[in-house]
Amino acid sequence: MTALNGTISIRQPISNDLVFHTDMFHSRLGNQQFNHYPAKLPTSGFCNFFDNLHNMYEEHIRDIVNVPELNECPVTVRDVFILDKPFPSSVLPPVCPTGLWKIVISGRLQEEEKLSYQMVMKVYEKDYFG
């Protein structure tokens, strides 16, 4: 099981001018020799990103403390708390290659990178642990 834990601090109002881009990388052997993977999440503005979370994954975000509301734009100043949230395996595609995965999410304002998040996860076969 993978758990998400942390705080997203929003220190000024943010609109769709901040655009999120994602890139995915896969290491089949789990040895951090990553290859760029062709799948990606759609590029979207900051507000649209959270609207998509509400529309597609409401059951997975409802217990995140202080998450922006659906159609809230600009998103106001706040701290968003993710407290030991199990990563929902149901959001993974039905066919997900095993190995090490790296997801890079970057936020760009007028094409200049302003933030970058990286997540690394190990995907096992379903019955790996018995």
N, CA, C and O atoms as a GROMACS GRO file, in nm:
protein
  520
    1MET      N    1   0.085  -0.117   0.000
    1MET     CA    2   0.000   0.000   0.000
    1MET      C    3   0.089   0.123   0.000
    1MET      O    4   0.193   0.126   0.066
    2THR      N    5   0.048   0.223  -0.075
    2THR     CA    6   0.115   0.352  -0.078
    2THR      C    7   0.024   0.452  -0.011
    2THR      O    8  -0.096   0.454  -0.037
    3ALA      N    9   0.078   0.536   0.075
    3ALA     CA   10   0.000   0.639   0.142
    3ALA      C   11   0.052   0.776   0.103
    3ALA      O   12   0.172   0.798   0.091
    4LEU      N   13  -0.042   0.868   0.083
    4LEU     CA   14  -0.008   1.007   0.054
    4LEU      C   15  -0.021   1.086   0.183
    4LEU      O   16  -0.117   1.068   0.258
    5ASN      N   17   0.076   1.173   0.208
    5ASN     CA   18   0.075   1.250   0.331
    5ASN      C   19   0.146   1.382   0.303
    5ASN      O   20   0.258   1.382   0.252
    6GLY      N   21   0.083   1.493   0.335
    6GLY     CA   22   0.150   1.620   0.316
    6GLY      C   23   0.054   1.737   0.315
    6GLY      O   24  -0.067   1.722   0.335
    7THR      N   25   0.111   1.854   0.291
    7THR     CA   26   0.036   1.978   0.290
    7THR      C   27   0.063   2.052   0.160
    7THR      O   28   0.178   2.066   0.119
    8ILE      N   29  -0.042   2.099   0.097
    8ILE     CA   30  -0.031   2.187  -0.019
    8ILE      C   31  -0.062   2.326   0.033
    8ILE      O   32  -0.175   2.353   0.075
    9SER      N   33   0.036   2.415   0.030
    9SER     CA   34   0.018   2.551   0.079
    9SER      C   35  -0.004   2.644  -0.040
    9SER      O   36   0.083   2.658  -0.126
   10ILE      N   37  -0.119   2.707  -0.043
   10ILE     CA   38  -0.151   2.804  -0.147
   10ILE      C   39  -0.140   2.941  -0.082
   10ILE      O   40  -0.221   2.976   0.004
   11ARG      N   41  -0.040   3.018  -0.122
   11ARG     CA   42  -0.007   3.145  -0.056
   11ARG      C   43  -0.062   3.268  -0.125
   11ARG      O   44  -0.054   3.379  -0.072
   12GLN      N   45  -0.120   3.249  -0.245
   12GLN     CA   46  -0.187   3.359  -0.316
   12GLN      C   47  -0.295   3.297  -0.402
   12GLN      O   48  -0.284   3.180  -0.439
   13PRO      N   49  -0.399   3.372  -0.435
   13PRO     CA   50  -0.504   3.315  -0.519
   13PRO      C   51  -0.446   3.266  -0.652
   13PRO      O   52  -0.359   3.331  -0.711
   14ILE      N   53  -0.495   3.150  -0.698
   14ILE     CA   54  -0.444   3.089  -0.821
   14ILE      C   55  -0.561   3.061  -0.914
   14ILE      O   56  -0.663   3.005  -0.873
   15SER      N   57  -0.545   3.100  -1.040
   15SER     CA   58  -0.649   3.076  -1.140
   15SER      C   59  -0.598   2.974  -1.242
   15SER      O   60  -0.497   2.907  -1.220
   16ASN      N   61  -0.670   2.963  -1.352
   16ASN     CA   62  -0.630   2.870  -1.458
   16ASN      C   63  -0.506   2.916  -1.535
   16ASN      O   64  -0.460   2.846  -1.625
   17ASP      N   65  -0.453   3.034  -1.501
   17ASP     CA   66  -0.329   3.080  -1.565
   17ASP      C   67  -0.212   2.987  -1.532
   17ASP      O   68  -0.118   2.974  -1.610
   18LEU      N   69  -0.217   2.923  -1.414
   18LEU     CA   70  -0.116   2.823  -1.378
   18LEU      C   71  -0.160   2.692  -1.442
   18LEU      O   72  -0.264   2.637  -1.406
   19VAL      N   73  -0.080   2.641  -1.536
   19VAL     CA   74  -0.118   2.523  -1.614
   19VAL      C   75  -0.036   2.403  -1.570
   19VAL      O   76   0.087   2.409  -1.563
   20PHE      N   77  -0.106   2.292  -1.539
   20PHE     CA   78  -0.040   2.168  -1.498
   20PHE      C   79  -0.010   2.081  -1.620
   20PHE      O   80  -0.095   2.064  -1.708
   21HIS      N   81   0.111   2.028  -1.625
   21HIS     CA   82   0.154   1.931  -1.725
   21HIS      C   83   0.200   1.806  -1.650
   21HIS      O   84   0.254   1.817  -1.540
   22THR      N   85   0.179   1.689  -1.708
   22THR     CA   86   0.227   1.566  -1.646
   22THR      C   87   0.311   1.485  -1.743
   22THR      O   88   0.288   1.487  -1.864
   23ASP      N   89   0.406   1.416  -1.688
   23ASP     CA   90   0.486   1.320  -1.764
   23ASP      C   91   0.502   1.196  -1.678
   23ASP      O   92   0.520   1.205  -1.556
   24MET      N   93   0.494   1.081  -1.743
   24MET     CA   94   0.508   0.954  -1.672
   24MET      C   95   0.629   0.879  -1.726
   24MET      O   96   0.659   0.881  -1.845
   25PHE      N   97   0.699   0.812  -1.633
   25PHE     CA   98   0.817   0.736  -1.668
   25PHE      C   99   0.807   0.598  -1.602
   25PHE      O  100   0.753   0.585  -1.493
   26HIS      N  101   0.859   0.495  -1.670
   26HIS     CA  102   0.847   0.358  -1.622
   26HIS      C  103   0.985   0.292  -1.622
   26HIS      O  104   1.061   0.304  -1.718
   27SER      N  105   1.015   0.222  -1.514
   27SER     CA  106   1.136   0.142  -1.503
   27SER      C  107   1.092  -0.004  -1.483
   27SER      O  108   1.056  -0.043  -1.372
   28ARG      N  109   1.095  -0.081  -1.590
   28ARG     CA  110   1.044  -0.219  -1.586
   28ARG      C  111   1.113  -0.303  -1.480
   28ARG      O  112   1.047  -0.382  -1.413
   29LEU      N  113   1.244  -0.288  -1.465
   29LEU     CA  114   1.319  -0.368  -1.369
   29LEU      C  115   1.322  -0.305  -1.229
   29LEU      O  116   1.372  -0.366  -1.135
   30GLY      N  117   1.268  -0.185  -1.216
   30GLY     CA  118   1.268  -0.119  -1.086
   30GLY      C  119   1.403  -0.067  -1.045
   30GLY      O  120   1.428  -0.044  -0.926
   31ASN      N  121   1.494  -0.046  -1.141
   31ASN     CA  122   1.630  -0.004  -1.109
   31ASN      C  123   1.653   0.144  -1.140
   31ASN      O  124   1.768   0.187  -1.153
   32GLN      N  125   1.546   0.221  -1.153
   32GLN     CA  126   1.549   0.364  -1.177
   32GLN      C  127   1.607   0.402  -1.313
   32GLN      O  128   1.649   0.516  -1.333
   33GLN      N  129   1.611   0.309  -1.406
   33GLN     CA  130   1.645   0.342  -1.544
   33GLN      C  131   1.512   0.363  -1.615
   33GLN      O  132   1.454   0.271  -1.673
   34PHE      N  133   1.464   0.487  -1.608
   34PHE     CA  134   1.329   0.521  -1.652
   34PHE      C  135   1.323   0.547  -1.802
   34PHE      O  136   1.414   0.605  -1.860
   35ASN      N  137   1.214   0.502  -1.862
   35ASN     CA  138   1.180   0.535  -2.000
   35ASN      C  139   1.053   0.619  -1.997
   35ASN      O  140   0.961   0.591  -1.921
   36HIS      N  141   1.050   0.721  -2.081
   36HIS     CA  142   0.931   0.805  -2.090
   36HIS      C  143   0.814   0.719  -2.136
   36HIS      O  144   0.827   0.646  -2.234
   37TYR      N  145   0.701   0.727  -2.068
   37TYR     CA  146   0.584   0.647  -2.100
   37TYR      C  147   0.484   0.734  -2.175
   37TYR      O  148   0.463   0.849  -2.136
   38PRO      N  149   0.423   0.684  -2.280
   38PRO     CA  150   0.339   0.770  -2.364
   38PRO      C  151   0.209   0.818  -2.299
   38PRO      O  152   0.149   0.914  -2.347
   39ALA      N  153   0.164   0.755  -2.192
   39ALA     CA  154   0.039   0.797  -2.127
   39ALA      C  155   0.064   0.925  -2.049
   39ALA      O  156   0.170   0.945  -1.991
   40LYS      N  157  -0.035   1.010  -2.048
   40LYS     CA  158  -0.026   1.130  -1.965
   40LYS      C  159  -0.165   1.179  -1.931
   40LYS      O  160  -0.262   1.150  -2.000
   41LEU      N  161  -0.170   1.253  -1.823
   41LEU     CA  162  -0.295   1.317  -1.784
   41LEU      C  163  -0.311   1.443  -1.869
   41LEU      O  164  -0.212   1.501  -1.911
   42PRO      N  165  -0.434   1.485  -1.895
   42PRO     CA  166  -0.451   1.603  -1.980
   42PRO      C  167  -0.393   1.728  -1.914
   42PRO      O  168  -0.402   1.746  -1.793
   43THR      N  169  -0.334   1.814  -1.996
   43THR     CA  170  -0.287   1.943  -1.950
   43THR      C  171  -0.409   2.026  -1.913
   43THR      O  172  -0.508   2.028  -1.986
   44SER      N  173  -0.402   2.096  -1.798
   44SER     CA  174  -0.518   2.176  -1.757
   44SER      C  175  -0.474   2.288  -1.664
   44SER      O  176  -0.368   2.283  -1.603
   45GLY      N  177  -0.559   2.389  -1.657
   45GLY     CA  178  -0.537   2.497  -1.562
   45GLY      C  179  -0.560   2.449  -1.420
   45GLY      O  180  -0.622   2.345  -1.398
   46PHE      N  181  -0.509   2.525  -1.324
   46PHE     CA  182  -0.514   2.488  -1.183
   46PHE      C  183  -0.657   2.461  -1.136
   46PHE      O  184  -0.683   2.358  -1.074
   47CYS      N  185  -0.750   2.551  -1.165
   47CYS     CA  186  -0.889   2.533  -1.122
   47CYS      C  187  -0.952   2.412  -1.190
   47CYS      O  188  -1.022   2.334  -1.125
   48ASN      N  189  -0.926   2.396  -1.320
   48ASN     CA  190  -0.981   2.282  -1.393
   48ASN      C  191  -0.926   2.151  -1.340
   48ASN      O  192  -0.996   2.049  -1.341
   49PHE      N  193  -0.800   2.151  -1.293
   49PHE     CA  194  -0.740   2.031  -1.235
   49PHE      C  195  -0.823   1.985  -1.115
   49PHE      O  196  -0.855   1.867  -1.103
   50PHE      N  197  -0.856   2.078  -1.026
   50PHE     CA  198  -0.935   2.040  -0.908
   50PHE      C  199  -1.078   2.005  -0.945
   50PHE      O  200  -1.138   1.917  -0.884
   51ASP      N  201  -1.135   2.073  -1.046
   51ASP     CA  202  -1.269   2.037  -1.092
   51ASP      C  203  -1.270   1.894  -1.145
   51ASP      O  204  -1.364   1.819  -1.120
   52ASN      N  205  -1.165   1.856  -1.218
   52ASN     CA  206  -1.154   1.719  -1.269
   52ASN      C  207  -1.146   1.618  -1.154
   52ASN      O  208  -1.207   1.512  -1.160
   53LEU      N  209  -1.071   1.652  -1.049
   53LEU     CA  210  -1.065   1.564  -0.932
   53LEU      C  211  -1.204   1.543  -0.872
   53LEU      O  212  -1.242   1.432  -0.837
   54HIS      N  213  -1.281   1.652  -0.862
   54HIS     CA  214  -1.417   1.641  -0.809
   54HIS      C  215  -1.505   1.556  -0.901
   54HIS      O  216  -1.580   1.471  -0.853
   55ASN      N  217  -1.495   1.578  -1.030
   55ASN     CA  218  -1.583   1.509  -1.125
   55ASN      C  219  -1.548   1.361  -1.142
   55ASN      O  220  -1.637   1.278  -1.160
   56MET      N  221  -1.421   1.327  -1.136
   56MET     CA  222  -1.378   1.190  -1.164
   56MET      C  223  -1.346   1.108  -1.038
   56MET      O  224  -1.359   0.986  -1.039
   57TYR      N  225  -1.303   1.175  -0.930
   57TYR     CA  226  -1.251   1.102  -0.815
   57TYR      C  227  -1.307   1.153  -0.683
   57TYR      O  228  -1.238   1.149  -0.580
   58GLU      N  229  -1.431   1.200  -0.684
   58GLU     CA  230  -1.491   1.260  -0.564
   58GLU      C  231  -1.476   1.171  -0.441
   58GLU      O  232  -1.443   1.219  -0.332
   59GLU      N  233  -1.500   1.041  -0.458
   59GLU     CA  234  -1.492   0.951  -0.342
   59GLU      C  235  -1.351   0.941  -0.285
   59GLU      O  236  -1.333   0.901  -0.170
   60HIS      N  237  -1.251   0.976  -0.365
   60HIS     CA  238  -1.112   0.967  -0.318
   60HIS      C  239  -1.060   1.098  -0.259
   60HIS      O  240  -0.956   1.098  -0.192
   61ILE      N  241  -1.129   1.208  -0.283
   61ILE     CA  242  -1.078   1.336  -0.232
   61ILE      C  243  -1.165   1.395  -0.121
   61ILE      O  244  -1.128   1.497  -0.063
   62ARG      N  245  -1.279   1.334  -0.091
   62ARG     CA  246  -1.371   1.396   0.004
   62ARG      C  247  -1.312   1.410   0.144
   62ARG      O  248  -1.354   1.498   0.219
   63ASP      N  249  -1.216   1.327   0.182
   63ASP     CA  250  -1.158   1.338   0.317
   63ASP      C  251  -1.026   1.417   0.317
   63ASP      O  252  -0.956   1.419   0.418
   64ILE      N  253  -0.993   1.482   0.206
   64ILE     CA  254  -0.878   1.572   0.205
   64ILE      C  255  -0.925   1.704   0.266
   64ILE      O  256  -1.024   1.761   0.220
   65VAL      N  257  -0.855   1.751   0.367
   65VAL     CA  258  -0.898   1.867   0.444
   65VAL      C  259  -0.871   1.995   0.366
   65VAL      O  260  -0.758   2.022   0.326
   66ASN      N  261  -0.977   2.074   0.345
   66ASN     CA  262  -0.967   2.207   0.285
   66ASN      C  263  -0.938   2.205   0.134
   66ASN      O  264  -0.882   2.300   0.082
   67VAL      N  265  -0.977   2.097   0.065
   67VAL     CA  266  -0.958   2.089  -0.080
   67VAL      C  267  -1.047   2.195  -0.146
   67VAL      O  268  -1.159   2.217  -0.101
   68PRO      N  269  -0.999   2.261  -0.253
   68PRO     CA  270  -1.083   2.359  -0.321
   68PRO      C  271  -1.215   2.297  -0.367
   68PRO      O  272  -1.220   2.180  -0.407
   69GLU      N  273  -1.320   2.376  -0.361
   69GLU     CA  274  -1.454   2.331  -0.401
   69GLU      C  275  -1.464   2.320  -0.552
   69GLU      O  276  -1.385   2.380  -0.625
   70LEU      N  277  -1.561   2.244  -0.599
   70LEU     CA  278  -1.591   2.236  -0.741
   70LEU      C  279  -1.628   2.376  -0.792
   70LEU      O  280  -1.705   2.448  -0.728
   71ASN      N  281  -1.573   2.414  -0.906
   71ASN     CA  282  -1.596   2.543  -0.972
   71ASN      C  283  -1.544   2.663  -0.893
   71ASN      O  284  -1.585   2.776  -0.920
   72GLU      N  285  -1.456   2.641  -0.796
   72GLU     CA  286  -1.395   2.753  -0.725
   72GLU      C  287  -1.278   2.805  -0.807
   72GLU      O  288  -1.178   2.735  -0.826
   73CYS      N  289  -1.290   2.927  -0.855
   73CYS     CA  290  -1.182   2.985  -0.935
   73CYS      C  291  -1.193   3.137  -0.928
   73CYS      O  292  -1.297   3.191  -0.964
   74PRO      N  293  -1.091   3.206  -0.883
   74PRO     CA  294  -0.961   3.150  -0.846
   74PRO      C  295  -0.970   3.076  -0.712
   74PRO      O  296  -1.059   3.099  -0.631
   75VAL      N  297  -0.874   2.986  -0.692
   75VAL     CA  298  -0.863   2.912  -0.566
   75VAL      C  299  -0.799   3.007  -0.465
   75VAL      O  300  -0.694   3.065  -0.492
   76THR      N  301  -0.863   3.022  -0.350
   76THR     CA  302  -0.817   3.118  -0.250
   76THR      C  303  -0.702   3.063  -0.165
   76THR      O  304  -0.673   2.943  -0.167
   77VAL      N  305  -0.639   3.153  -0.091
   77VAL     CA  306  -0.527   3.118  -0.004
   77VAL      C  307  -0.574   3.016   0.100
   77VAL      O  308  -0.680   3.032   0.161
   78ARG      N  309  -0.493   2.912   0.120
   78ARG     CA  310  -0.528   2.807   0.217
   78ARG      C  311  -0.415   2.705   0.226
   78ARG      O  312  -0.321   2.705   0.146
   79ASP      N  313  -0.425   2.618   0.325
   79ASP     CA  314  -0.344   2.496   0.334
   79ASP      C  315  -0.439   2.379   0.313
   79ASP      O  316  -0.545   2.372   0.375
   80VAL      N  317  -0.400   2.287   0.226
   80VAL     CA  318  -0.477   2.166   0.200
   80VAL      C  319  -0.399   2.050   0.263
   80VAL      O  320  -0.281   2.032   0.235
   81PHE      N  321  -0.465   1.973   0.348
   81PHE     CA  322  -0.397   1.867   0.423
   81PHE      C  323  -0.438   1.729   0.372
   81PHE      O  324  -0.556   1.695   0.369
   82ILE      N  325  -0.338   1.651   0.333
   82ILE     CA  326  -0.358   1.511   0.295
   82ILE      C  327  -0.295   1.429   0.406
   82ILE      O  328  -0.173   1.427   0.421
   83LEU      N  329  -0.379   1.362   0.484
   83LEU     CA  330  -0.332   1.297   0.606
   83LEU      C  331  -0.336   1.145   0.592
   83LEU      O  332  -0.443   1.084   0.603
   84ASP      N  333  -0.221   1.084   0.568
   84ASP     CA  334  -0.208   0.938   0.559
   84ASP      C  335  -0.318   0.877   0.474
   84ASP      O  336  -0.387   0.784   0.516
   85LYS      N  337  -0.334   0.929   0.355
   85LYS     CA  338  -0.440   0.885   0.263
   85LYS      C  339  -0.388   0.769   0.179
   85LYS      O  340  -0.293   0.786   0.103
   86PRO      N  341  -0.450   0.652   0.192
   86PRO     CA  342  -0.408   0.540   0.105
   86PRO      C  343  -0.429   0.576  -0.041
   86PRO      O  344  -0.532   0.631  -0.079
   87PHE      N  345  -0.330   0.546  -0.124
   87PHE     CA  346  -0.343   0.571  -0.267
   87PHE      C  347  -0.443   0.471  -0.323
   87PHE      O  348  -0.425   0.350  -0.307
   88PRO      N  349  -0.548   0.519  -0.389
   88PRO     CA  350  -0.652   0.427  -0.438
   88PRO      C  351  -0.608   0.350  -0.562
   88PRO      O  352  -0.593   0.409  -0.669
   89SER      N  353  -0.587   0.221  -0.548
   89SER     CA  354  -0.543   0.140  -0.661
   89SER      C  355  -0.648   0.135  -0.772
   89SER      O  356  -0.616   0.102  -0.886
   90SER      N  357  -0.773   0.170  -0.739
   90SER     CA  358  -0.879   0.166  -0.840
   90SER      C  359  -0.861   0.274  -0.948
   90SER      O  360  -0.925   0.266  -1.053
   91VAL      N  361  -0.776   0.373  -0.925
   91VAL     CA  362  -0.755   0.477  -1.027
   91VAL      C  363  -0.652   0.434  -1.130
   91VAL      O  364  -0.636   0.500  -1.233
   92LEU      N  365  -0.582   0.324  -1.105
   92LEU     CA  366  -0.485   0.274  -1.202
   92LEU      C  367  -0.558   0.206  -1.317
   92LEU      O  368  -0.665   0.148  -1.298
   93PRO      N  369  -0.501   0.214  -1.437
   93PRO     CA  370  -0.566   0.146  -1.550
   93PRO      C  371  -0.568  -0.006  -1.527
   93PRO      O  372  -0.485  -0.058  -1.453
   94PRO      N  373  -0.662  -0.077  -1.591
   94PRO     CA  374  -0.673  -0.222  -1.572
   94PRO      C  375  -0.544  -0.295  -1.608
   94PRO      O  376  -0.510  -0.395  -1.545
   95VAL      N  377  -0.473  -0.246  -1.707
   95VAL     CA  378  -0.344  -0.305  -1.742
   95VAL      C  379  -0.237  -0.202  -1.709
   95VAL      O  380  -0.219  -0.102  -1.779
   96CYS      N  381  -0.167  -0.228  -1.600
   96CYS     CA  382  -0.062  -0.136  -1.554
   96CYS      C  383   0.065  -0.218  -1.536
   96CYS      O  384   0.071  -0.303  -1.447
   97PRO      N  385   0.167  -0.195  -1.619
   97PRO     CA  386   0.289  -0.274  -1.608
   97PRO      C  387   0.353  -0.263  -1.470
   97PRO      O  388   0.356  -0.156  -1.410
   98THR      N  389   0.403  -0.376  -1.422
   98THR     CA  390   0.472  -0.376  -1.294
   98THR      C  391   0.606  -0.305  -1.309
   98THR      O  392   0.656  -0.286  -1.420
   99GLY      N  393   0.664  -0.268  -1.197
   99GLY     CA  394   0.792  -0.200  -1.196
   99GLY      C  395   0.782  -0.068  -1.122
   99GLY      O  396   0.686  -0.043  -1.050
  100LEU      N  397   0.882   0.016  -1.141
  100LEU     CA  398   0.888   0.145  -1.074
  100LEU      C  399   0.832   0.252  -1.168
  100LEU      O  400   0.864   0.255  -1.286
  101TRP      N  401   0.748   0.337  -1.114
  101TRP     CA  402   0.685   0.445  -1.190
  101TRP      C  403   0.723   0.579  -1.130
  101TRP      O  404   0.729   0.594  -1.008
  102LYS      N  405   0.748   0.676  -1.215
  102LYS     CA  406   0.772   0.813  -1.170
  102LYS      C  407   0.674   0.902  -1.246
  102LYS      O  408   0.665   0.897  -1.369
  103ILE      N  409   0.602   0.984  -1.171
  103ILE     CA  410   0.509   1.080  -1.230
  103ILE      C  411   0.560   1.219  -1.193
  103ILE      O  412   0.582   1.249  -1.076
  104VAL      N  413   0.577   1.303  -1.294
  104VAL     CA  414   0.623   1.440  -1.273
  104VAL      C  415   0.508   1.533  -1.312
  104VAL      O  416   0.461   1.531  -1.425
  105ILE      N  417   0.466   1.614  -1.215
  105ILE     CA  418   0.362   1.713  -1.240
  105ILE      C  419   0.427   1.850  -1.225
  105ILE      O  420   0.482   1.882  -1.119
  106SER      N  421   0.420   1.929  -1.330
  106SER     CA  422   0.479   2.063  -1.323
  106SER      C  423   0.370   2.166  -1.347
  106SER      O  424   0.276   2.143  -1.422
  107GLY      N  425   0.386   2.280  -1.283
  107GLY     CA  426   0.294   2.392  -1.301
  107GLY      C  427   0.369   2.506  -1.367
  107GLY      O  428   0.475   2.548  -1.320
  108ARG      N  429   0.313   2.555  -1.477
  108ARG     CA  430   0.380   2.661  -1.553
  108ARG      C  431   0.290   2.783  -1.562
  108ARG      O  432   0.169   2.773  -1.587
  109LEU      N  433   0.350   2.897  -1.542
  109LEU     CA  434   0.283   3.025  -1.557
  109LEU      C  435   0.350   3.097  -1.672
  109LEU      O  436   0.468   3.132  -1.663
  110GLN      N  437   0.277   3.118  -1.780
  110GLN     CA  438   0.331   3.178  -1.902
  110GLN      C  439   0.456   3.102  -1.949
  110GLN      O  440   0.559   3.162  -1.981
  111GLU      N  441   0.444   2.969  -1.950
  111GLU     CA  442   0.547   2.875  -1.997
  111GLU      C  443   0.672   2.869  -1.907
  111GLU      O  444   0.767   2.800  -1.941
  112GLU      N  445   0.672   2.939  -1.795
  112GLU     CA  446   0.785   2.931  -1.701
  112GLU      C  447   0.745   2.840  -1.586
  112GLU      O  448   0.643   2.863  -1.520
  113GLU      N  449   0.826   2.736  -1.560
  113GLU     CA  450   0.793   2.642  -1.453
  113GLU      C  451   0.800   2.711  -1.318
  113GLU      O  452   0.901   2.772  -1.282
  114LYS      N  453   0.690   2.700  -1.243
  114LYS     CA  454   0.681   2.760  -1.110
  114LYS      C  455   0.678   2.657  -0.999
  114LYS      O  456   0.712   2.686  -0.884
  115LEU      N  457   0.636   2.534  -1.032
  115LEU     CA  458   0.635   2.428  -0.932
  115LEU      C  459   0.651   2.294  -1.000
  115LEU      O  460   0.620   2.278  -1.118
  116SER      N  461   0.702   2.198  -0.923
  116SER     CA  462   0.720   2.064  -0.976
  116SER      C  463   0.705   1.964  -0.862
  116SER      O  464   0.765   1.979  -0.755
  117TYR      N  465   0.623   1.862  -0.887
  117TYR     CA  466   0.605   1.752  -0.792
  117TYR      C  467   0.648   1.624  -0.860
  117TYR      O  468   0.622   1.603  -0.978
  118GLN      N  469   0.714   1.538  -0.783
  118GLN     CA  470   0.750   1.407  -0.836
  118GLN      C  471   0.703   1.301  -0.739
  118GLN      O  472   0.722   1.312  -0.617
  119MET      N  473   0.641   1.198  -0.794
  119MET     CA  474   0.597   1.084  -0.714
  119MET      C  475   0.660   0.959  -0.775
  119MET      O  476   0.660   0.941  -0.896
  120VAL      N  477   0.712   0.874  -0.690
  120VAL     CA  478   0.768   0.748  -0.735
  120VAL      C  479   0.693   0.637  -0.663
  120VAL      O  480   0.678   0.639  -0.541
  121MET      N  481   0.644   0.539  -0.741
  121MET     CA  482   0.567   0.428  -0.686
  121MET      C  483   0.614   0.297  -0.745
  121MET      O  484   0.656   0.292  -0.861
  122LYS      N  485   0.608   0.193  -0.667
  122LYS     CA  486   0.639   0.058  -0.714
  122LYS      C  487   0.508  -0.016  -0.733
  122LYS      O  488   0.426  -0.022  -0.641
  123VAL      N  489   0.488  -0.072  -0.852
  123VAL     CA  490   0.367  -0.148  -0.882
  123VAL      C  491   0.404  -0.296  -0.887
  123VAL      O  492   0.495  -0.336  -0.960
  124TYR      N  493   0.333  -0.376  -0.807
  124TYR     CA  494   0.355  -0.520  -0.799
  124TYR      C  495   0.240  -0.593  -0.866
  124TYR      O  496   0.134  -0.535  -0.889
  125GLU      N  497   0.261  -0.720  -0.896
  125GLU     CA  498   0.149  -0.805  -0.941
  125GLU      C  499   0.052  -0.817  -0.825
  125GLU      O  500   0.091  -0.811  -0.708
  126LYS      N  501  -0.076  -0.835  -0.857
  126LYS     CA  502  -0.181  -0.834  -0.756
  126LYS      C  503  -0.156  -0.934  -0.644
  126LYS      O  504  -0.178  -0.901  -0.527
  127ASP      N  505  -0.112  -1.054  -0.674
  127ASP     CA  506  -0.095  -1.155  -0.569
  127ASP      C  507   0.051  -1.166  -0.523
  127ASP      O  508   0.090  -1.270  -0.470
  128TYR      N  509   0.131  -1.062  -0.542
  128TYR     CA  510   0.273  -1.064  -0.507
  128TYR      C  511   0.296  -1.095  -0.360
  128TYR      O  512   0.388  -1.168  -0.325
  129PHE      N  513   0.210  -1.039  -0.271
  129PHE     CA  514   0.230  -1.056  -0.128
  129PHE      C  515   0.147  -1.170  -0.069
  129PHE      O  516   0.146  -1.190   0.052
  130GLY      N  517   0.078  -1.243  -0.156
  130GLY     CA  518   0.006  -1.360  -0.111
  130GLY      C  519  -0.129  -1.337  -0.057
  130GLY      O  520  -0.197  -1.432  -0.017
   0.00000   0.00000   0.00000
